């Protein structure tokens, strides 16, 4: 049976060109970039090229820094804690949103225990941040505003440029978690006025366990890992060179392929959404219909549960998700779906398909043909289904 993978926000296959670029750094170019011999020189070259490629993907300026980390979670932890530690004399207020990833929310909660005040901004029914609330909540005490570029669970893209203008008018720093958006849409840290940007490798067909933080020149940020002084003294520890080289190659490929691939995926996404909404009654789109990531198809179906649909899809060879992989372990409905105003039972009926390079129109048509029957069967068994719907789709 053919397996169709449509869960790309939880993990992506590593591009074969990326694997090829990484291999020499395991067993041939294995020198430590901090050493003083020619093996080290080769390693240093690999590190430099990867940094340039990642900088290029987000149009980072020469004065800004790209520092490699172990992934988006670490970059988010560092950005928020690093600003808090270094700027606490100026103020102890942080603003974020109610739809951030847990690697932002939990750091903010930790800082609250340490005496910081955190404001969680509301979003509208599409997941767009309330800019009026941002303006009202910013004070002289606000040292950081952290807003994601786009939400991977509902696909909504945030108005980062407008947010940046508001934040900088009040002399605060802006951190943006670009994990879900990177490689999907073009990001320009200079044009958009971003001080700190979280970038992950496994969202651009690179290896897992590696990421980066862009730091604009002049941003007062405490180092995150102390030790031998690698990564310009900001993130010590011998560099994960194969991973970093892989991320660099993935960034280079994303830069060249993104425009064409995003156009292809957006078309596929819209076909997928329209066909599902047309063929299944009481189905609704989660997130914004237009300001939306090209790969994101998030739909909710009344009266049934996402998990039951997932298991049925898996049996038929389709891998999807009921929400973010991180909350899938708990029975609690996702905080993102609750923040856009969905009731418990509506949030529970959500399915998330995230498309990728290898998905085709044929794959989409297969799922569109399959899902109505699954929904019909589950609704027939659900006590929540109204009588007139039990026998139809
Ligand atoms: N931020 C966002 C928006 C995410 O969707 C994720 C999960 N893919 C993360 C951060 C954390 O990523 P990782 O688990 O790769 O550190």
Boltz pocket constraint, residues with backbone or C-beta under 6 A from the ligand:
constraints:
  - pocket:
      binder: B
      contacts: [[A, 9], [A, 10], [A, 70], [A, 71], [A, 72], [A, 73], [A, 74], [A, 76], [A, 101], [A, 103], [A, 148], [A, 150], [A, 151], [A, 152], [A, 177], [A, 178], [A, 179], [A, 180], [A, 200], [A, 202]]
      max_distance: 6.0
